Amino acid sequence: MSDMFDRLDSIDSRLNEINEQLMDANVVNDQNKYKNLMKELKALNPIVETYSRYKKAKDEFNEARDMLREGGLDREFREVVKEQYDESEKEIEKISDELKILLLPRDPNDEKDVIIEIRGGAGGDEAALFSGDLYRMYNMYAEKMGWKTELLSANETGIGGFKEVSFEVSGDFAYSRLKFESGVHRVQRVPETEAQGRIHTSTVTVAVLPEAEEVEFEINPSDIQVDTFRASGAGGQHINKTESAIRLTYLPTGLVVECQDERSQFKNKDKAMKILRSRLYEQAQREAEEKIASQRRTQVGTGDRSERIRTYNFPQGRVTDHRIGLTLYQIDQIMDGDLDEIIDALITADQALKLSAEVSN
């Protein structure tokens, strides 16, 4: 426990150092340094504020304890002091638990924007339609969170779904909220294309990639083959007139990214590079994490895209997250972007596992 408070005192001191540096004109004029300090300040503030609450509760507890030990209190005032003593003791325990969670090793990607890739799996047209439903669900959730979304690439079907769709979500702690969505999403319902009214089971794969900046993950230009071609599908009159579509092939691995949604070849290339960089960054991280077996065991979901994580059963109106055994009979609200209850439960379960691992170590 003393180690925890040593860390908290150190964080408190660091916050004061940052605030002093932010008043330095040289720092303010150095955009990169200023940005990094503000990012660190934002991460440390919740810890310091919670620690301040702890110290206040501790002071109130000590004051009440000393008064009770000294005695000489009339009965009515003693009851008031005893009540303060009990409340402070409970508050100390509660805030201690909060601090333990805040001091858990942080995922360095939590504050990042994300790229979400949704692909239809087993189920043909029905899987493509459900890909469209999930795309809508995540867009509605982003809107509720005050985040921005931008379509990066889409391969549409003629019936309103997507064989594949990629889009960017930008906003505070987007990755921290969406990272548990990676995996296989299964849907059970009567497809619009089913004339007999039979329930079908289809699957859709979701990948949530932390967006990588150029400075974080550099790609050698000689490792990329760039091809241009004419866009196809829905997109207006321009699609067959210019070769605005871009195909990037990362030669060391053969990874291919295509983008054809913009009229500008430059914009398509920029979006394709953003997807490619994030895929390679995520792959590198995944390989590094796999070397740390203990870390992999202390996660609710590994983010493995082959892992079935959730089932959406429309006839029964329920959604089940298989990783934590959570079932909610709120399928309409969830498909309209009300994901907080599921996401909060996943985050809580992940924190509990990590706390357990910390204790065992």
Secondary structure, 3 states (H helix, E strand, C coil): CHHHHHHHHHHHHHHHHHHHHCCCHHHHHCHHHHHHHHHHHHHHHHHHHHHHHHHHHHHHHHHHHHHHHHCCCCHHHHHHHHHHHHHHHHHHHHHHHHHHHHCCCCCCCCCCCEEEEEEECCCCHHHHHHHHHHHHHHHHHHHHHCCEEEEEEEEECCCCCEEEEEEEEECCCHHHHHHHHCEEEEEEECCCCCCCCCCEEEEEEEEEEECCCCCCCCCCHHHEEEEEECCCCCCCHHHHCCCCEEEEEECCCCEEEEECCCCCHHHHHHHHHHHHHHHHHHHHHHHHHHCCHHHHHCCCCCCCCCCEEEEEECCCCEEEECCCCEEECCHHHHHCCCCHHHHHHHHHHHHHHHHHHHHHC
